[in-house]
Amino acid sequence: DREGLEGWPPPRPKIEMQTAPDTPPTESKPKARFTAAANNKTNNITDGNKSNSIKNKKKREREKRKKHAMKFLHNLTLQIPPFVESIVSQLSSLNMNMDVFKQYGPPDHVCYRTETIEEYNELVDALKGPGTSSGKVELLIEGCIGGRSIATFRLLAQGGVMTKHGLVNVVEIPAPKEGSPYKSGLEHAEFVIGAHHGVAHTITPFN
């Protein structure tokens, strides 16, 4: 019997518990695939937002041009009648015993001046826009004359603008010419003068 003896029972050896090294979870690859799919979805949403933003911007620009054109055309219907009447008054003040509209008919066109090239481009682009031109105006010609652009439009709504002296249905819009500044607005009316009752006009009473 060894109990009670010194050094008995012998000490038990210490057993150190070793933990297994950390290993990556088995679901790491699916998680990576999920992250990639989420990133792709986010990118698609971002691209979609950019596309919608561009479309909305273009739509706003079209609406802005349309409003600009419609305001201009509305103002023409208000401005042309008194403008033509002022021409008649000026002719009368020169003691010209004639009715220019009976002899030559209504003006071939009226001219609307623009003050800056930016104003010209904005106005002409607005009038040429598909949302405006349908049933309202028709571009007859735009070209370079005398070193600057000139656009001519036919007024389609109601056939033109009615005045006391006839119908005006063409408006000419020249770009400003360098060295010849003009304020924006109606500037002149032009008549086509040819033979009257078989007799050619050699002297015109107005320029």
C-alpha positions in Angstrom: 0.0 0.0 0.0 1.7 3.2 -1.3 -0.7 5.7 0.1 0.9 8.0 2.6 4.3 7.7 1.0 6.1 10.8 0.1 5.7 11.7 -3.6 2.7 9.4 -4.0 0.7 9.6 -6.0 2.9 11.0 -8.7 1.8 14.2 -10.4 -0.2 13.7 -13.5 1.3 15.1 -16.7 -0.3 18.3 -18.0 -2.1 17.8 -21.3 -2.2 21.0 -23.4 -5.3 21.4 -25.5 -4.5 22.4 -29.0 -7.1 24.3 -31.0 -7.4 23.7 -34.7 -6.3 26.6 -36.9 -9.0 28.9 -38.2 -10.2 27.8 -41.5 -12.2 29.9 -44.0 -16.0 29.2 -43.9 -17.2 26.8 -46.6 -19.6 29.5 -47.8 -17.0 32.0 -48.7 -17.2 31.5 -52.5 -21.0 31.9 -52.6 -20.6 35.0 -50.5 -18.2 36.4 -53.0 -20.6 35.6 -55.8 -23.4 37.3 -53.9 -21.2 40.4 -53.4 -20.4 40.5 -57.1 -24.1 40.2 -58.1 -25.0 43.0 -55.6 -22.3 45.2 -57.2 -23.6 44.5 -60.7 -27.2 45.3 -59.5 -25.9 48.6 -58.0 -24.1 49.4 -61.2 -27.2 48.7 -63.3 -29.3 50.9 -61.1 -26.7 53.7 -61.4 -26.6 53.4 -65.2 -30.3 53.4 -65.3 -30.5 56.6 -63.2 -27.9 58.3 -65.5 -29.9 57.2 -68.6 -33.2 58.6 -67.1 -31.4 61.8 -66.1 -30.2 62.3 -69.7 -33.7 61.6 -71.1 -35.3 64.0 -68.6 -32.7 66.7 -69.4 -33.4 66.3 -73.2 -37.2 66.4 -72.5 -36.8 69.6 -70.5 -34.7 71.2 -73.3 -37.4 70.3 -75.8 -40.1 71.8 -73.7 -38.1 74.9 -73.2 -37.5 75.3 -76.9 -41.2 74.7 -77.6 -42.3 77.3 -75.1 -39.8 79.8 -76.5 -41.1 79.3 -80.0 -44.8 79.4 -79.0 -44.2 82.7 -77.1 -42.5 84.2 -80.2 -45.3 83.2 -82.5 -47.9 84.5 -80.1 -46.1 87.8 -79.9 -45.9 88.0 -83.7 -49.7 87.9 -83.9 -49.9 90.9 -81.5 -47.0 92.9 -83.1 -47.5 92.5 -86.8 -50.9 94.3 -87.2 -49.8 97.6 -85.5 -46.4 97.3 -87.2 -48.0 97.1 -90.7 -50.4 99.9 -89.7 -47.4 102.1 -88.8 -46.0 101.6 -92.3 -49.2 102.9 -93.8 -49.1 105.9 -91.5 -45.5 106.7 -92.5 -46.5 106.5 -96.2 -49.4 108.8 -95.5 -47.2 111.3 -93.7 -45.1 111.5 -96.9 -48.2 112.7 -98.8 -48.2 109.6 -101.0 -51.5 109.4 -102.7 -51.5 105.7 -103.0 -52.6 102.5 -101.2 -49.5 100.4 -101.3 -51.4 97.3 -100.3 -53.9 97.7 -103.2 -51.2 98.2 -105.7 -48.7 95.6 -104.5 -50.7 93.4 -102.2 -49.6 92.5 -98.6 -45.9 92.4 -97.8 -43.9 89.5 -99.2 -42.6 89.1 -95.6 -41.8 91.0 -92.4 -38.3 90.9 -90.9 -37.7 90.2 -87.2 -34.2 91.2 -86.1 -32.2 89.4 -83.4 -29.7 91.3 -81.3 -27.1 88.6 -80.7 -26.0 85.4 -82.5 -27.1 83.4 -79.4 -30.6 84.9 -79.7 -30.7 84.0 -83.4 -29.6 80.4 -82.8 -32.0 79.8 -79.9 -35.0 81.3 -81.8 -34.3 79.5 -85.1 -33.6 76.2 -83.4 -36.8 76.5 -81.4 -38.9 77.3 -84.5 -37.3 74.3 -86.3 -38.1 71.9 -83.5 -40.5 69.1 -84.4 -42.8 69.9 -81.5 -43.2 73.5 -82.8 -43.1 73.2 -86.6 -46.1 70.8 -86.8 -49.0 73.0 -87.9 -47.4 76.2 -86.6 -44.4 77.2 -88.8 -42.5 75.8 -91.8 -38.9 76.5 -92.5 -38.7 77.7 -96.1 -34.9 78.3 -96.3 -31.9 79.0 -94.2 -28.7 80.2 -95.8 -25.8 82.6 -95.7 -26.5 86.0 -97.3 -24.1 88.9 -96.9 -21.9 87.0 -94.5 -24.6 86.1 -92.0 -27.3 83.5 -91.7 -30.9 84.3 -92.6 -33.8 81.9 -91.9 -37.2 82.3 -93.5 -40.3 80.7 -92.0 -43.9 80.4 -93.3 -46.5 81.0 -90.7 -49.0 78.2 -90.9 -51.4 78.8 -88.0 -54.6 80.4 -89.4 -52.7 80.9 -92.6 -50.6 83.7 -91.1 -51.3 87.0 -89.3 -54.3 89.0 -90.5 -54.0 92.8 -90.6 -56.4 95.5 -91.9 -54.4 95.5 -95.1 -54.0 91.8 -95.8 -52.5 88.6 -94.6 -48.8 88.4 -93.6 -47.6 84.8 -93.6 -43.8 84.9 -93.9 -41.3 86.1 -91.4 -37.6 86.5 -92.1 -35.1 86.2 -89.2 -31.5 87.4 -89.9 -28.6 86.8 -87.7 -26.9 90.1 -86.5 -24.3 91.4 -88.9 -21.0 92.5 -87.4 -20.9 96.3 -87.3 -24.6 96.7 -87.9 -26.3 96.3 -84.4 -30.1 96.1 -84.2 -32.4 95.7 -81.3 -34.6 92.7 -81.3 -38.0 93.1 -82.9 -39.8 93.8 -86.2 -37.6 95.9 -88.4 -39.0 96.1 -92.0 -41.7 94.8 -94.3 -40.7 93.9 -97.9 -43.0 94.2 -100.9 -42.4 92.6 -104.3 -42.8 95.3 -106.9 -43.4 94.3 -110.5 -45.5 95.3 -113.4 -48.8 96.9 -112.5 -51.5 96.9 -115.2 -48.8 95.9 -117.7 -46.6 98.9 -116.9 -43.2 98.3 -115.1 -42.5 100.5 -112.1 -39.3 102.5 -112.8 -39.6 104.7 -109.6 -40.8 103.5 -106.3 -42.2 105.9 -103.7 -40.5 104.1 -100.8 -37.4 102.0 -100.2 
